[in-house]
Structure formats: C-alpha cells, structure tokens
Amino acid sequence: MEFNNGYILLPRSLVESVVFKNEKWLKVYIWCYMEANFKDNFIPVNTGRGTTAIKVERGQFIFGRNKHAKELGMPPSTLWKIILKLKLLEVLDVNSDTHYSLITVCDYNVSQDFTNYKVTTKEQPRNNQGTQHKESNKRKNNIYNPLKNKKDFLDNIPDSIKIKNPNLTSTDYDYFTDSIIDYCESTGKKYKDYFAALRTFIKNEKNYAPKPQNGGHNNPLTI
C-alpha cells in the first residue's frame, strides 16, 4: 500500500481523552488535523463581492459548514456543534465572519513535530499493554518539566494557552514559570501536567506567593 498524500501524527494518549470516547467528536477531531495546512499559504475565498486571498497559516484551514458537513456525512448543525465543543475543550480556535470561518488546530505545531515523540515505532518496547500504558504516562507527565528544563518548557507552551492569553509576552511566561518552580521547590509539590499548572497559575494567583526581586518583572496580571 502506498501513501502519497502526506500523513498526520496522533499521540497514543489520545485514547485517554474525552474526545476519544465520542465517535463523532473523534471523527471531526482527526479530520481537522488532516484538513489543516502543513505550511503557510494563501487561499482564495469567495466573499460575495468577488474573491480574495486569505492567509492561512500552518495548522489552520478555511471551514465551510455545508461543504464540509457533506464531506463528513453529517448534518451541518451537528458538525458545527462538534466544532464549538472542540473549541470549548481548547482543541480548536474558531474565528468567523459573514463569509467564512478560519479554524486553528491549537496544538498542531507541537503534535505534528515528530521530534516531540520520544519513542519511535522502531524503539517501541514489546511489552504488555499495561507496561506500555505505564511508560506512556511516565513520559507524558515528565516530558515538559520546568524544574528539569525551563527552556524546554517555555519553548513548548501549547498554542491553546497562548491563544487564550494573547496579552502575555515571553517575559510574562518566564515570570509564571519561575513562580511554578519557586512554589514546587518551597512546598515539594509535583505536577503530572505542568502546562495545566501554568493555566492555573495564570488564572489564579492565590496558588503561589512570588518573592519580589529588585529589578524583577512585575506581576503581569496586576500591571
């Protein structure tokens, strides 16, 4: 069998997600990855008064409810509800106007970079499923740990966090990461998912008490 039309990468951890438990959600989820551009491009779009070229970046695609509902074999209203549900789950970001919707797959750049997958097919251990599941969780929980590698953590902050906090700069993320590190070191706290911890630290400053430093960066949420 030949595969001449490209490919997408899917993490094994997908089976643990809420999306996997719903067949229609999973179908749309995978389709969005296949539909998304693998590189920046300009796409012609009919605006009613003519055609204009829209810049569609890597991980994005132009969405047409009726056209794509027919392609997926489901009612347009059902497809749109699933798209909005995936947006609520921070899987997608949706920007719409009167002529079209631009959909962004939030973690496309991270999930479609094979260097982020630490075990290749050739290296996959041939153990029983329980051992594989245990090792998968171990890798997932420790792959981006700011206590071990702050730069690696900052370089791989998910797009879903950045999109939800458009006013935060790289300096702000550095500030919050230092706050997580200070909190963990002072309390002995460990997180299974440090990106989830980052979301919490941004949302609720009561989780930590950052130490003021001379010349240090001000709290970005109180400026």
C-alpha positions, 0 to 999 in steps of 0.5 A: 500500500502506498501513501502519497498524500502526506500523513498526520501524527496522533499521540497514543494518549489520545485514547485517554481523552474525552474526545476519544470516547465520542465517535463523532467528536473523534471523527471531526477531531482527526479530520481537522488535523488532516484538513489543516495546512502543513505550511503557510499559504494563501487561499482564495475565498469567495466573499460575495463581492468577488474573491480574495486571498486569505492567509492561512497559516500552518495548522489552520484551514478555511471551514465551510459548514455545508461543504464540509458537513457533506464531506463528513456525512453529517448534518451541518448543525451537528458538525458545527456543534462538534466544532464549538465543543472542540473549541470549548475543550481548547482543541480548536480556535474558531474565528468567523465572519459573514463569509467564512470561518478560519479554524486553528488546530491549537496544538498542531505545531507541537503534535505534528513535530515528530521530534516531540515523540520520544519513542519511535515505532522502531524503539517501541518496547514489546511489552504488555499493554499495561507496561506500555500504558505505564511508560506512556504516562511516565513520559507524558507527565515528565516530558515538559518539566520546568524544574528539569528544563525551563527552556524546554518548557517555555519553548513548548507552551501549547498554542491553546494557552497562548491563544487564550492569553494573547496579552502575555509576552515571553517575559510574562511566561518566564515570570509564571514559570519561575513562580511554578518552580519557586512554589514546587521547590518551597512546598515539594509539590509535583505536577503530572501536567505542568502546562495545566499548572501554568493555566492555573497559575495564570488564572489564579494567583492565590496558588503561589506567593512570588518573592519580589526581586529588585529589578524583577518583572512585575506581576503581569496580571496586576500591571 
